[in-house]
């Protein structure tokens, strides 16, 4: 006999009565209980996957049609560098190094900066280039550890590289400038380390506590530990599985015991989860008991007190609408309604924008939605045009809290429809001008971001005048005071791409598009506006960044950065 589980599907009643503005625009929702075989543990027929070999057999020949100048030389130079780090044969070295080869030190001897008892950082500019024998070069390269290279720029016969290396107890990262003597069969003439940073650690910084915290729950192995490849074979497009993830979490004390709990959104056809923290540090999954094991594709959630009764209510951005549930204080969430005017939401944020004493909800909408005529979805239905300054995305929505779980769309009335057709990923509130009301920064993919200054409940976009449009691939935003001057600074998560930087560096590429692949951005508050300090602070390379946050991780009084990054990639093992 197969196990059965009880989950819930939100049923959307599409009847909306007319109200005087501002009006309550939530529609009734009800739960439909479902009894079904547990597909997580039942046998499922799978289809054969293409292997790495078959994929490679269908790839075009390398360098078959390289349109950008320097790309062919970049590949040749990178191949030589990879040979250099692997070869031990003296004859091979002669094919890689020019006779007059010179090199700077890879690290500079000197005093290291201690960040904690077990963590030290060694950084700087090593010095002038001097002649170096092939044997000495091989010894020094080997001492750095396992090297990985990314070419970020090509100019004539010089390549600019981002370099990383791992060795026991240390991580090395640097910018190298490599000069070559030929563009067909290049030999390395000069290797100059522009700057480097070596982080030494005696102990692990963090310990993975996932399995000990939530791993004892029955659905952990079957649902949480399955990757996107597994579910993409089992959940149809009707289930609204997002291949790139984008399923949010929320933290809050839902049962009032003083311990933070966790609500986890998941893809369509997979139940959302609610973990109650226990006194021993573990967590118990109780979504079904609390009535929130919903099966809709959920992109974001909030645990916030919407009715000022002292407990945490739940807001979930599903693919169809924004669902609101009240915490009844007795171990259950009760659906209060849903807002249908925000299809394909990506994230939620809350603030009391009008200073009336209750929290309002802002929803970021990424794309304009599906094409109902052709049936196309996602990027098939609508793509950002132009990719560096797109304004054909979705419409973000501000829902004013009218009390008693009634919410109305006031986006246009308060001025937030200005520049409101961009591909918005995330938003964050902060009273950056210290006038007593929260202002709003919106990170947009494929173009300019928005900074809406709140003037007593009315908004105006001042991003251009403030220097924070950050025309890039905006994915996240975090406010903080990184330099401890008392003013709110901005950190924006973007995309770092070595290939993108190489291409955008070429003369034929539009100057306005060169920022797209630069990486993350840091803006320091200065004289009522902001100064871009990204490059000199060293924070740009955060990988393909998604979420980011400024937080003091080691309690030293200075805010640190945490950046979640990664993306779908191929089978290359030298990909950073």
N, C-alpha and C positions, 0 to 999 in steps of 0.2 A: 504494500500500500504506500503510495507516494505521500509525502508531507504536503500539506496545503497551507497557504499563508493568506492572510486577509489584508488587502490593501485598499486604497481609495482612489477613485477618479473624480476629479472636479467636473460637475455638470454645469455648463454655462447657459443661463436663461437669457436670451437676447431680447429682452423687452426693457426699454428705458423710458420712464415718464419724464415729463417736462417740469423743470424747476426754474425759479428765478435765479439769475446769476448772483453770487456763485452758488452752484447747485451741487447736490450729491450725485455723483456719476457712477457709484458702485452699483452693480447689478446683483441679483440674488444668486447664490451658489449653494449647491447641496452636494453631499457626499454619496456616491454610489458604491456600496460595498461589493467586493469581488472575491469569490472563492475560485482559485485556479491552482493547477499543479505548479509546484515550485520549479520553475524553469532553470533556476540556478543549480539545482542538484540533479535534475532529470537528464536522461541521455538526449543529446541533440546531434542531428546529422550535420556534418560540416562539409564545406566545399574545399577542393584543393587550392592551395595558395601558390602563386608564382614564387619560385626560389630565387635567391640572389643571383644564381648563374643565369637563369632564363631572363631575368631583368637585364643583366649586363649584355646578353646577346642581342637585345633589341635596342641598345643605346647607339646613337650615331658615333662615327669615328671621331676621336678627339681632334680638336682644331680644324674640323671639316669646314666650318664657316664662321670664323670669329670676326664679328663686326667691329669690335672696339680695338683701337690701336693699343698695343702693349699687352694684350691678354695672352698672345702666343709666347711672347718673351717672359711674361710672368710665370707661365706653366713650365717653361724650360729652366728658369732660375730656381723655381721651387723644387723641381726634380733634382737639380744639382745639390741643393741644400739637404734634401732628404738622403741622398747618397752619402753626403759628407758625414752625417750623423750615424750612419750604419756601417761604413766601410772600415776595414782595418788593414787593407792592402796598400803598401806604399806606392805601387804603380797606379792604383786608382786615384790616390791623392794628387798625383801629378796631373791627372785629367781634370781635376776640380779646382786647383789653385793656380793663379798666375805666379810667374817667377818673382815678381816684385810685391807679393801679397803682404799687406800690413793689417793689423788688428788691434783694437782697443781691448783692455781688460773687460771681462764679462761682468765682474762685480768689483766694487771698490773697497779696499780694506779701510776700515774705520769704525767709529763708534756706532753701535746699534741702538735703536730706540725701543725701550721696553714699554709694552702696552699693558702687560699684566705679569703675574709671576711666571707664567709659562709661555708668553707670547712676546716675541720681539720682531721688529721690522728693520731691515737694512735696505736703504735706497740711496739713489743719487746718480751722478754722471761719472762714469769710470775714469775718463781722461783721454789723452792723446793716443793715436794709433802708432804702433811701432812694428817693425818686421817681426814675424813670428814663424817658426818652423812648423812643418806639417805635424811632426810628432807632438810638439807643445800644444798646437791647436787641438789635436785629437784628445789629448789628456784633459785639457780645460773643458772641452765640450762634454766629455764623459762625466766630468765632475758635476756638471749642472743637473744631470739626471735625464729622464726620458723627455726629449724635446718635441714640441709641436709648433708648426709655423702656419701663419696666415699672412698672405701678401695683401697689404691694404693700400698700396700706391705704387705706381710705376712712372718714372720720368727718365726718358732716354735710356741709359744703361744702369739705372739705379732702382732698386726695389726697396720699398719700406715694408717692414714686417712686424707683426705682433707675434711675440714668442712666449711660450709657456713651457715650464719644465717642472716635473715632480721628482723629488728625491726624498729619502727618509727624513721626516721631521721638517721639511722645508718645501716651499712653493716659490718658484722663480717666474717672474713676468718682466718683459722688457720690450723696448722698441729698438729694432736693429735697422741700420741703413747699410745695404749691401751694394757695392759697385762692381760691375762686371766688365770684361774686356771685349765681349762679342755678344751679338744678339741671336746667333744661330747655335753655337756650341759654347755657351758662356763659361768662363773661368772666373772665380772669385778673386777680385783684385784688392778690395778693401772691405773690411767688416767693422763698422762703427756702432757701438752701443750708445744710443742717444740718451736713454735713461733706463733704470732697472729698479726692481723692488723684490726683495727676498723676504718672505715671511717664515720665521722659525717658530715651531710649536712643539713643546714637550709632551703635551697631552691633547686629547680630542677637545674641540671647542664645544661640541654638542653631542649628545647621545640620542639615538633614535629610540623613542619610547612608544612608537605606534602600536607594536604588537602587545606590549605589556599594559597599555592603556585601553585600547579598544579591541585587541586581538582575540579576546576570549569570547566575544559575541558570536553567535551561530552563523551570521551572515558575513563575517569578516573575510574569510578566505574566498567564499563564493562570489561576493559582490565587490568588496573594496579592493581586493588584491588582483582583480582581473584588469588587464590593460585594454586600450582602445582597439587594438587589433582583434582581440577576442570578441568584444561586443559588436564590432562592425560586421562580423559574420553572422550575428544572431539577432540584431535589432534592425528592422527595416527603416526606410526613410520616413514612413508614417509615424514611427516612434520618436522622430525628431532627435536622433542621436547626433550630437555635435562632435565631429571628428577631431576638432581641436580643443575639446574640453569646455572651458568657460562655465563650469558649474560651481557656484559660490558656496561659501560657508558663513555661518553667523555664530557669534559667541555671546552668551548671556546666562544669567542665573534664572532659569525658568521656574524652578520649584521653591525658590526663596530659602535655600539652605546655606547660602553664603558661598557656594562653590559654583564656578563657571561651568556651563554646559555647552554642548556643541550641536548645531543643526547643520546637516550636510545635504546640499542639493545634488541631484544626479540626473542622468539622461532619461529621456522618455522611455517608458516601460520598465524602468528601474525605480524602486521606491526610495524616496528621500528618507534620511535617517536622523534620529534625535538621540544623542548620547547624554545621559545624566551622569555627571561626575560623582563617584563614590568617595567615602571618607578615606579609603586606602589608596586613592589615586587612580583607580581603574574607572571605566565608564560603562554604563549599561545602556543598550540600545532599546528605546521605548517608543519609537515613532508610531507604531500601530496603536498602542495603548493610549497615546496622547492624540490620536486622530490626524496625524500629519504625515503618514507614509504615502504621500501622493505619488502618482505615477506619471504626471506630466513632466516634460522636459523643463527643468528648473535652472535658471541662469544666475540667480542671485537671491539672497535672503537677508533679512534684518530681524534681530531680536531687540525690540525697543518698546517702551511704555507709551502706547498711543492714546490711552484714556486716563492717564494720570491716577491709576489706582494702586500703583506701587509694584506691579509685576510686569514681566516682559511679554509683550504680544508678538505675533509673528507676521511678517510680510514676506511673500515669496513672488519673485518675478518669473512666471511661467511663460512658455512660448506663446500662449494665447492671451493671457491677461495677468494683471497684478492682483494676487489673492491676499486678503486680509483675514486674520484669525485672532480672536480674543482669547487670552489666557484667563480661564475661569477661576484660577486659584485653587482648583481641586484636582489637578493632574490631567487636564484636558484643554485642548485648543478648540474653540468653536468658530466655524466659518461665519464671517459677517458680510462678505460680499467680495466682488472683484471688479476691477477697472479694465474694460476691454479695449481702451484706446491706446495701448502701448504694445503693439505686436513686435516680437523678436527683441525683447529687452536684453541688455547685457549686464547692467549693474544698477544697484539701488543705493541711495544715501539719504540720510534724514537730518533735518535741522528745523528750528523754529524761525523760519525766514521773516515772518510778520510780527514776531515778538508778542504773540497772543497767549503764550503759555503752553501750547501743545506742539508736538512734532509733526512736520510736514514731510512729504516723500518726493524725492526727485529720482526720475528713472532715465537712464541713458539708453537710447535706442540706436542700434548699430546701422542696420540697413533699412531701406524703404519697404522691405517685405517681399512676398512672393508675387509672381505674375499669375494671376488667376486665369488668364486666357490660355497661356502656353503651358501652365503647370510647372514652370521652372521655379527653383527655390535657391535661396542663398545667392552666391556670386553668379550662378547661372542666370538668375533673374535680373540682377542689377550689380554692376561693378563700379568701383569708384573711378570717376573721370573728372579732371585729370588725376592721375594717381598721387601727385604731390600736393594737390590743392582742391580736393574733391568737395563738392557741395550738393551731392545727390544722394545723401544718406537718409537715415530716419529722422523723426522729429522727437526730441526729448520732451519729457512731460513733468511739470511740477504739480503735484496734487496737494491742495490745501486741506488741512485737517479741519473739518467743520464741526467736530464733536460727535460723540455717540457713534463712532465708526462710520462716519459719512465723509467722503472726500470728493473734491471737485477740481477739475483741470483749470488752473489759473495761469498757465504758461504765458499766453498772449497778454493777459491783463497786466502782468507784472513786468513785462519787457523781456522775458526769456525766450521769445521767438526770434530775437535778433541773432543772426548767424547760427540758426538752429536746424540746418539740414546737412550737418556733417556726420561723419562716421564715428559716433561717440562710443568710447570704451568705458570710461570711468569718470567720476566726479568726486570732489572733496570740498567740504565747507570749512571756512576759517575767517574770522574777523581780522583780516590782515591790516585794515586801516584803523583799527581800534576805535570805531565809532559806536560800538554797542550792538551791531547786527551782523549776522553771518554773511560773508561773501562766498562766491562759488567759482571754482576752477574746474573746467571740463577738458579732459584729455581726449583728443580726436585722432583716430587713425587716418592716414593718407592726407595730412594737411595741417592747417592751423588750429591751435587750441583757443579756448575762450576763457577770459577772466571777467566774471560778472560782478561788478561792485554793487552792493546792496545799499540803496539810499532810502531808508525807512520803508522797506517793502517794495521798492521799485528798482529794477536792475538795468545796468548799462554795461556793454562789453568794452572793457578798457585794455584788453590784451595787447593790441598794437601799440598804444601809447605807453604801456608799462613794460614793453620788451619781453613779453612771455608768450607770444604766439607759438613759438617753438615748432616751426613748420616741419613736421617729421611724422613718425609712426607712433603717435601717442597711445599708450596702453594703460597707464596707471598714473596716479598722482598722490603725493603725500606732502602735507604741510609739516613744518618743524622749524626749530631754531638751531641750525647746525653750528653756527659760529657764536652762539651765546651772546648776541647783542640786544636781545629783547624783542626783535622783530621776527615776524613769520616769514620763513624762506620756503621755496618750492622745489620739490624733486619730482621729475617727470620720467616715467619709464618709457623707453623707446626701443627701437631695433638697432642692434649693432651688426653690421654685415661687412666683412672684409671685401667680398666681391662687389658689393654695392659701392664701397668707398673707392675701389680701383676704377670702376666704370665712371662714377660721377667725377673723378679727378680728371678724366680726359677732357681735352679742350672742346670737343664737339658736344659735350653734355651741358645742358642748361645750368647756369650758375645757381639759380634758385632751387635746384633739386639736390644740391650736394649735401644738405643737412639730413636727408632722409635716412641715411645709413650710418650716421655718426655715432648713434647710441644715446644713452641716457643724458638727461640735462639737469643741472642744478642752478637755480636762480637765487641769488642773495638779495634780500630786501635792501634798498638804498634810496634814500631821499624820496620816499613816496612811490618809487617804481622798483625795478629789479635789474640786477646786473648778472649777465651770463658768466658763471665761474666754472662751467663744466670742465673745460680742458685743463685748467690749472689745478683743479681739485682732484683730477684723476679718476673721475667716476663714470666716464662715458661707456667704457666697455663692460657692460653687464650682460653680454650675450643677447639672445632674442628675449628681451625682458617683457614680462607680463605684469605681475603685481609687484609693488615696492612699498617700503615703509621706512620712515625715520624713527629710530627708537634707541634708547640707551641700553645696550645689551649687557654691558659689564659694570653698570652702576658707577661709572667714573665721572658722571656729570656732562659727558659729551654724547650727542646723538649719533648713533651708527646707522648703517644702511643694510637692509635685507632686501634682496632682489630675487624673485622667482623667475627663472628663465628656462628656455628650451623650446623645441619645435619638432615637427615631423622631419625626419632626415633619411638619408640613404644608408647603405651598408659600409661606407668608407670608415675605416678605423682611425684616420688621421684628421677627422673633422673636429674642430674645436667647438 
